[in-house]
Amino acid sequence: MNPIQTDVIVIGAGAAGMMCALTAAQRGRKVTLLDHYSKLAEKIRISGGGRCNFTNLNIKPDNYLSNNPHFCRSALSRYTPQHFIALLDKHSIGYHEKTLGQLFCDDGSEAIIAMLKKECDDAGVNWIRPCEVGEIRRGAKFSVMTSRGLLQADALVIATGGLSIPKIGATPFGYKVAEQFGIAMTKLKPGLVPLTFHPEQWATYADLSGATLDAVVSFGKTSFRESLLFTHRGLSGPAILQISSYWEAGQALSINLLPDLDMREVFIEHAKSKLLLSNFLAAYLPKKLADIVATQWSVENKALNQHSPKVLAALAERLNNWQVTPTGTMGYSKAEVTCGGVDTQALSSKTMECNEVQGLYFVGEVMDVTGQLGGYNFQWAWASGYAAGCVV
């Protein structure tokens, strides 16, 4: 069998893989892009409810979680949101800003996928998909055995993502490649994922499913103020998805259900109110939650003026600092990202190349760099893919 000779093999045709491939091909490199899945870039397709939250105007290193927190700085500084916006402008693709600097595509996710594919095609990228990838060897070159033949290249880029959303093709392939070449991994866990509680523990709140409120959710020194959603199994919504990447199993979260109010002061101000506690709280909380607080948070549902200052002070503290300990998460099937991955201590922050394995690169979600909710993970895909594409 005569191997197919190419300069660069990129495994994984998602956001990071396509960005790397098109960038390298535009430099004149002969690039072959492989993917095992029949549909192209499904994670882009489903993102943002089909609108693709492709970046964020407020990108900074602090928006990323990693055991090596400074690793992302170089790539993010060299490929910014403005660079990707310029690419959209080139293809006459409209976009709009939502809350907190999030940018969404006017024409939906399909427009982003089509744009990236056209950039790859115009640059001469050779597509091989769907294509099962088997054994990888490294001699004078990298040899990659696939269901479509043997390929050889000087550079091999792993852009296969993490474990999140297996129904659209997620696999541990990239981690196995790292293991094969002796590259360290950090602990993996689902990120940007709803949190769950034991059914008995959550029975009190199960009927609140669908209720939302603005809240501050904290774990350690990390806090997010966004919408909180009650579900039949636990908590979700942007605030919970954000904190889930930082939360450690077995530990408590702090939730301020009324972040604009000091409830101790509110109770003091209205101490003479004859309203039932549940009715009083319903002015501040969803009605069902107000009823639960008034009847099951170690207080009696009687008129506010019949409660002692001590009882109201304790209730105020709990409303502004509700301590809850989830039993787990909804897992990779509902996670938007995978936290952890290929240890970035083993990689060059400028090129994404392995320090000890010349010619081997990792880009995107497969690495231990996890962005917050709101377009940050796509920007890391663009930036890391571009960084590798400039040098492979």
C-alpha positions, -999 to 999 in steps of 0.1 A, spaced: 0 0 0 14 33 -10 8 59 17 -9 92 9 18 119 14 8 152 29 24 180 50 -1 182 78 -28 158 91 -55 173 112 -77 149 130 -111 164 139 -131 187 116 -147 209 143 -141 245 151 -104 242 161 -96 216 134 -110 236 105 -94 268 117 -60 251 120 -64 234 86 -74 265 67 -47 286 83 -20 261 74 -33 256 39 -34 294 33 4 293 40 9 268 12 10 237 33 -6 205 19 -33 197 46 -54 167 50 -84 170 73 -99 138 88 -131 133 108 -149 101 118 -184 117 120 -207 119 90 -220 154 98 -196 183 97 -191 204 129 -221 193 148 -210 211 179 -211 244 160 -244 235 145 -262 230 178 -245 258 197 -265 288 209 -298 271 200 -287 269 164 -275 306 164 -239 299 173 -225 321 200 -192 323 181 -172 346 204 -174 372 231 -164 409 230 -149 406 266 -124 379 260 -96 378 286 -75 350 302 -96 352 334 -125 337 315 -107 304 312 -101 276 337 -69 256 335 -43 241 358 -19 263 339 -39 296 339 -14 317 319 -12 292 290 -41 307 270 -27 343 270 -4 341 239 -29 325 215 -58 347 226 -38 378 221 -28 368 185 -63 358 173 -89 380 188 -127 383 184 -121 411 159 -101 386 137 -131 363 135 -155 391 130 -134 402 100 -138 367 86 -176 370 90 -175 404 73 -155 389 44 -184 364 38 -211 390 44 -224 372 74 -244 393 99 -242 390 137 -256 406 168 -247 411 204 -267 398 232 -261 401 269 -226 402 284 -208 407 251 -220 374 235 -220 375 197 -245 354 177 -248 347 140 -278 363 123 -280 335 97 -276 306 122 -249 281 128 -250 267 93 -236 300 80 -205 296 102 -200 260 92 -203 269 55 -179 298 59 -152 276 75 -157 249 49 -154 274 20 -122 288 36 -108 253 38 -119 245 2 -105 277 -12 -72 271 5 -70 236 -9 -76 215 22 -80 178 13 -111 164 31 -114 127 41 -146 121 60 -162 101 73 -131 82 81 -122 59 109 -87 65 123 -67 35 136 -31 31 145 -8 61 147 30 57 145 59 81 146 91 74 127 107 99 103 71 110 98 37 104 114 19 75 99 -19 74 104 -38 43 94 -74 50 84 -104 33 69 -95 52 37 -59 43 35 -25 51 51 -15 87 54 20 102 62 29 137 73 55 157 91 29 173 114 -1 158 132 -27 180 148 -52 165 173 -84 185 173 -109 158 184 -125 177 213 -136 162 246 -162 139 260 -192 163 260 -223 154 240 -214 119 229 -245 116 207 -229 140 182 -197 120 180 -176 129 211 -150 103 219 -118 100 241 -97 97 209 -75 127 217 -68 116 252 -57 82 239 -33 98 215 -18 118 244 -15 86 265 2 68 236 29 95 234 34 98 271 18 132 274 3 140 308 -34 146 313 -53 166 339 -85 154 356 -115 152 334 -150 162 344 -182 176 327 -183 214 325 -210 239 318 -235 213 330 -267 212 352 -262 201 388 -283 173 404 -294 164 439 -306 132 455 -343 127 449 -352 127 486 -330 158 492 -347 176 462 -383 165 468 -391 198 484 -381 217 453 -390 193 424 -424 211 418 -404 243 411 -393 229 378 -392 257 353 -390 285 378 -362 311 372 -347 340 391 -317 363 390 -291 350 415 -255 350 424 -240 315 427 -206 312 443 -180 285 449 -149 295 468 -138 329 454 -156 324 421 -191 339 416 -215 344 387 -246 365 386 -270 352 359 -303 334 357 -309 304 379 -333 276 368 -350 250 390 -354 216 374 -371 184 386 -336 170 394 -318 200 406 -305 234 393 -296 247 359 -295 280 340 -265 301 331 -254 308 366 -253 271 375 -237 261 342 -209 287 348 -202 276 384 -203 239 375 -169 241 358 -154 253 391 -175 232 415 -159 202 432 -179 171 441 -190 169 477 -186 207 483 -214 232 490 -224 261 467 -236 295 481 -266 310 463 -278 346 469 -314 344 458 -319 382 462 -286 398 452 -299 433 450 -314 432 485 -300 429 521 -330 409 534 -321 416 570 -327 453 562 -359 445 543 -373 426 572 -364 453 597 -380 479 574 -412 459 572 -412 445 607 -448 457 614 -462 442 582 -493 420 588 -488 402 555 -483 364 557 -447 356 553 -454 336 520 -473 366 506 -446 390 517 -418 369 501 -438 365 469 -431 401 461 -394 391 458 -393 355 448 -413 332 424 -446 324 442 -439 286 446 -405 293 460 -419 319 484 -444 293 497 -416 267 502 -394 292 521 -423 303 543 -434 268 552 -403 246 550 -373 267 559 -377 262 597 -401 291 600 -439 293 604 -461 309 577 -476 336 599 -478 374 596 -444 390 594 -450 411 625 -455 378 645 -419 366 638 -391 375 662 -362 395 649 -339 365 655 -360 342 633 -362 369 605 -324 375 608 -317 338 603 -341 336 573 -325 367 558 -291 351 561 -303 320 543 -320 339 515 -288 358 508 -265 328 514 -284 296 507 -260 267 511 -267 237 489 -245 206 482 -253 189 448 -248 151 446 -235 153 410 -240 166 375 -261 156 345 -229 142 330 -212 145 296 -245 139 278 -257 174 290 -223 191 294 -213 218 269 -176 212 275 -151 189 291 -130 204 319 -94 192 320 -75 174 292 -41 173 277 -18 190 303 -7 223 288 25 222 308 35 197 281 27 221 252 41 253 238 17 282 244 28 299 212 24 269 188 4 242 207 32 217 198 42 191 223 75 199 240 88 163 239 72 151 206 82 172 177 54 177 151 25 167 174 0 194 182 -32 196 203 -58 223 197 -93 232 211 -113 214 238 -90 183 240 -66 205 260 -69 216 296 -83 250 287 -120 255 295 -138 287 287 -168 301 306 -203 302 290 -208 328 264 -187 322 233 -154 318 251 -148 282 241 -153 289 205 -128 318 207 -103 293 222 -109 270 193 -103 297 168 -72 310 187 -55 277 194 -63 264 159 -48 295 144 -17 293 166 -10 258 154 -20 266 118 6 293 116 35 269 122 26 234 112 
